Amino acid sequence: MEETITRIVTELEDLRHLENPTNTQPQPISDSTLCDLQTLFDSNDPDPMDRFSDELAAKSLSLSNLVRPIAAAMDSGPAHFTLSASKLYLSLLLSPNSPVCTLFTPMAFFSLLQSIRRSLKHRRAESGHGEPGTGSGNAAARKRKGRGKGKGLKNSEDCEGEEREFDVRVLFSVLEKLELVMDLIHLDRFPDSLKSLVQTVAEIPVMGFEVCGNSGNYNKLTDLCSRVLLKVFKPEVGDHANIAAEVFKSLAPMILQHKSQVRIFALSFVGNQMMGVAKNLEGVKKAMVNFLWYLVHKAPDKSEPRALAVESIMEIVRVMEVQEQVVFVEYVVKMTQGKARLRLLAVDLILVLVTSLRDVMDLNSESEVRDLLGWKCLEGLIQRCSDAMAGIRARALSNLSQLVGFLSGDDRSREVLKEVMGFGDAMDERQEGWMNEILRARCMDEKAAVRKAALLLVTKLMAILGSGFDRALIKTMGMACSDPLVSIRKAAISALSVAFRTFLDDSVATEWLHSVPALITDNESSIQEECENLFVELVLERVSTVGSEINTDSVLPEGILSLMKEICNGEVAPWVKKILTNLGKKNRLKHKFATALQSIIRTSESLWLSQSMAIEKWTAPPGSWFLLSQVSAYLAKAVDWEFLRHHWQLFDKHGVGGEIQSPLPQGYAHEEGGGIESSSVAWAGDRVFLLQTISNVSVELPSEVGAELAHDLLKRIENFNMHSTEVNAHVKALRTLCKRKVSDPEQADTLVKRCVHQIASKASKILDKYISKESNTSRKGGFFTPPISGSRTGKRAITMSKSLSKVVTAVYTIGSLVIICPSADMSTTIPLLYTIITSGNSDPKVNKLAGSIGSLKQTAPSLYIQAWLTMGKICLTDEKIAKTYIPLFVQELEKSDCAALRNNLVVVMADFCIRHTSLVDSYIPRITKCLRDPCELVRRQTFILLSRLLQRDYVKWRGVLFLRFLLSLVDESEKIKQLANFLFSNILKGYKLFSCYHI
């Protein structure tokens, strides 16, 4: 030891002689002397220290002469050397009887902190700024290790030696000694040194994460850093608030960064250690509140980092005292009125604050609701639902929906929620910001994210609150079902279905039926499946439940009656048919559905008879026969034949008499057949569905019953006294029975053709007889001499009306026969139809061909219209005939003054575009003139049909078609303008039409 002390003193003397007053850079102590001094200070024996002090005194030296060389060593040299010098400096300060005030200097302390930083940065550089043992660092080391021999090898060995000499335990020792030194020095006298200490110690966990090697070492490192930081809060230090602010400011970047052990350390230190200090020091407590505001202003804008910032802030808020929590919540409420980034952060914070601090929010208290802190938070969140920024609106709506689910757990919170949203007793007082108005606006927002969030909120509110929504909001949800985005349509379906599921209201049921079933034709298969599932749950299962519970004495629920009535609405029925067809193909229709419908019809009849009312005035609940006719196609065995026979006989016996209100909606009534009484139409609708049901179950009928029924249908058709709504059903049922009567397909087709020929021949004879009669009347001039008395004139008018009605029905029947049997011979019928459609034509050539007959357009308009439709059906089945008569259709479309006929001709021409595309292509510009027809119905029909043909590529965007479609954007009809806007903004968005037709 004597030799060691001598070497140390000798070097100190040499360093003193080398010092030059003009040279500000002192010489560092050598590595060997540094090790000797460390050994000397680490020894527990006081004798060597005493001898060392004596030797220094003998040479006119002191311990203060060690400071400059050690500081120089901390500022230069390899990392392990500087760290060892730092350890020596701290050991010097901790040595017995050490003059701390003399040995401690801000510059030396700054060099100490720099050496710690440098050692960690050196290690990170060697590891390639990645985890130890991975990445480019090892690759570079291998490359250096394999280079050459001689001097390069020696340098490599030196580097490896330096690397071996660095040990993380040395860093631990330095931090342990630093903690002890903090008890000896008063850093509050040196603000810059204190600030540098806090910044360095706060950065050590970040820099040391990659060099510790394992979690055990890292946990020890963070523990040492925590202990050092806590030492700056000594009671005797006065300005605790500024010190705490510096500590928090240094820890903020770690708290706001991505999830890692560094973030865990920072949050743990602030939430545990600093919270303990804040309980005793008022300045630290204030700094803690200010730190939350600092984190709020430093929170990132991107969603994921912002969510982590909110989580970090809440970790700190949870451990704070209630008073400080209240202060922070009030600050967040004020943030909702601040800048955009603060409003967005406030929206996220309110969600977590309300769910985490229920006691602070006082949502369960019995005090005045408007005075609650939770009320203010909810009110601020609702206000942000109408924010100017779309992202904030969407986020506020989404967070509010989560709060609705959270607060629905207890009655008191639910009442607060209702009142703040305007659904409670305070609804009339809260006109501004009323939730219904906000939701209506947001469901139609220009941004998709906002619309989706609004619909999700409505879904939550419907499921939990169940009432208080105005009908306009329900209508808005129905409109959202037609949104261009799939996700919005799904959200709208869900919201509207929850409303329908929650309360069976007529307006909700109507809106649901007019919005959701129509999506069965959606391009998205998942939406189609959802439509099917919801229809089964919300319609069929409800009908089934009612059908299974009622008996002959029961009263049918009004809700189910209204639901079934709306199902057979002309706008809803096609979609319901499609849904039931899909369900049937997937074997998802249950027998109980058909059984329940039969039970409802029986119960309705029994209730009617129990009141001693005439059976001829009874009609089944609207929609019941319609639903049964659709489900029976797949549930034939579930339908009772005696049930069908009974009602068939009932309809056949009383169908013509009695004044009965029609069970069918307006959409099913036809204008043709003016001689048919309206009371007959009422029963005709149910007979149509009954016939369809019978056709569906005919495969289960006994052969004798089927033959008898087919003969009965044939006779009824040949009478030509049915309404047009019944004709198609009878013809189709007859075809079905004929095909199932004979097992051989060829024989079945022959039987069908024989029946068709028999009916068509009788219809042609009736038509020929009528034309001959009209021709004779026309030749005689139509005058009777002598004049006929008034009674005879009335009888003749009735007779003529019945005769005309029979002819119209015969013509309509011919068209139905052509549809079911395209190969039927119509050679005798076509000239008769031609005579009718050209009657009254001013062209002499046409008159000569047609014969001398008056204008049936004036005397028998219903026959004239029906003849055109039947001729159109014939042309659809035969291209040669179509080629001859299509010019006549176009000519009549242009000159006809009857809106009903023009409307029918547009439909016929649209069918020609599909069946005979090449024949109609040249007439498209003339057809498009109907887009400017004086009748709104014709314009709308033309627009819809041409739009479908354009989408299916049967019609091309050529000529003036595009320009005439543009005129629909400014049409007088609001419906047509809406259709045009939807066509151009959604369906035709990708066609780039405007660039092709730019004027």
PyMOL commands that set and color helices and strands:
alter all, ss='L'
color gray80, all
select helices_A, chain A and resi 2-18+31-42+46-58+63-75+79-94+100-103+106-126+135-145+151-165+168-181+187-189+191-208+215-230+240-256+261-280+282-298+303-318+322-335+340-356+358-361+369-371+373-384+390-407+411-421+425-427+435-443+448-464+471-480+486-502+506-515+517-521+525-549+558-567+573-585+591-610+615-617+624-631+636-638+641-654+666-668+678-700+703-719+724-741+745-780+790-820+829-837+844-850+856-859+861-877+879-895+899-915+917-932+936-951+961-970+974-987+989-991+993-996
alter helices_A, ss='H'
color red, helices_A
deselect
rebuild
show_as cartoon
